[in-house]
Amino acid sequence: AGSVPVSAWLFLSGQPKWPQRIIPDSGSSGRAGGRPAGGPPRDDFNRRLLPTVYRTVTGLRWETRGGIIPGSERSLEGGFLALSETSGWPERTTEEASSLPEHPVIGHRWAVDLLTRQLHQGYLSHAYLLTGPPGVGRGTLARWLAQALLCLDTPRAPCGSCAACLRVSRGTHPDLHVLSLETQGGRRTLGIEAVRELRATMAERPFAGTRKVYLIEDAETMTMEAANALLKTLEEPPPFAVLLLVALSEHLLLPTIVSRCQHLPLRPLGREEVHQALVERWGAPQEQAAFLARLSRGRLGWAVRALQDPTVLARREEEIAAMERLIEAGLLERFAFAETQERRWRRGEQAAVLALLEQWEGWWRDLFLAGQGCDELVVNRDRLAHLQALSRRLATEATLAFLQALRAARQRLLEQVNVRLVLEDLLLRLPAVV
């Protein structure tokens, strides 16, 4: 196998690393979802905002993510919790771990542990924002949290077996209100009328318990009027209401909405974690599970859909074939393709357009690796022969440059830059075949 230049690793996606260290910041004064009902005073609560350092999957760039760990002063000073040097996240005590039930969330241990501690210690935010790529587990985690908030077996919430948990799983709990494009009859956006109806139900107290949970999926599709209406609720929510927002990225929401939620950015899972889940939970054959785990790029939801629905892999073939055609195409065909994708974006299919670019990014990454002789690292193994042949017709520098352009285009779309300009600029940068 060949070797990959060190400079090239900047563009090769790996798997996200867990936080290496938790650093207490007793001087922090930023808000983190507001003071929870029954929680400590504001200054005491803010001292529990711990910055956590992650290494991103997109290159040698460091980000800081906030995470609230109730009781962190006691944890660090009195040994109430143990800090793990390997995971960087507080380990559960033996007594605490034995009292927790199994849950359907695979991976995202840091988020599950954080929410579990908040539930058990009563330091809950009034609003949570879960972001990440489609299929990474945002909806599963949100529904698990909804079960935990409405569960009747408080010490073991969510128990998964009480009447409240079963109603949440069936979507029939009277205190769980779901707003999404699906509940709106397949509309392209979430409009102001839907948000007003949701706000109207907040005037009524819970029917079956002590809390009401509002799950807003596809939050990035809210119109400006709907987002402003929701903002009023986030500023002064009823004490019994908890809002769960699910979106592709925080950049697609108003900054004022993001600042009033506790943000939980979910990362892709490790390949082995996806492979194991497909085999053990969904009964996939080992070879098929390994293939789908490679293609999934850490999105377990996508892998499960591909296992159960043949059209998912067929769509992948179409997206890759479109890329291969565009390499040989002229400007008119490229611009026509950009116009088609812009219309999809305007129709509310942002996730599909971003998934297309992510699929292309993986293909160009594989093209570079095939050209360097690193065949064992190629994800799209079923197209290896074609990638090897094409890599001999494209300059290595051009391949890396377009890979970087793809990542920049995805980031610009998330930051609400003009869609048509972004896509046309990207396709103008497609390298020519020698």
Secondary structure as UniProt FT lines:
FT   HELIX           6..11
FT   TURN            26..27
FT   TURN            37..38
FT   HELIX           42..46
FT   TURN            47..48
FT   STRAND          49..55
FT   TURN            57..58
FT   STRAND          62..68
FT   TURN            70..71
FT   HELIX           72..78
FT   STRAND          82..83
FT   TURN            85..87
FT   STRAND          90..91
FT   HELIX           94..98
FT   HELIX           109..121
FT   STRAND          127..131
FT   TURN            134..135
FT   HELIX           138..150
FT   HELIX           154..156
FT   HELIX           163..170
FT   TURN            174..175
FT   STRAND          176..179
FT   TURN            181..185
FT   HELIX           192..201
FT   TURN            202..203
FT   STRAND          212..216
FT   HELIX           219..221
FT   HELIX           224..235
FT   TURN            239..240
FT   STRAND          241..247
FT   HELIX           250..252
FT   HELIX           255..258
FT   TURN            259..260
FT   STRAND          262..265
FT   HELIX           271..282
FT   HELIX           286..296
FT   TURN            297..298
FT   HELIX           300..308
FT   HELIX           310..328
FT   HELIX           331..346
FT   TURN            347..348
FT   HELIX           350..371
FT   TURN            372..373
FT   HELIX           375..377
FT   HELIX           381..383
FT   HELIX           384..391
FT   TURN            392..393
FT   HELIX           396..414
FT   TURN            415..416
FT   HELIX           419..428
//
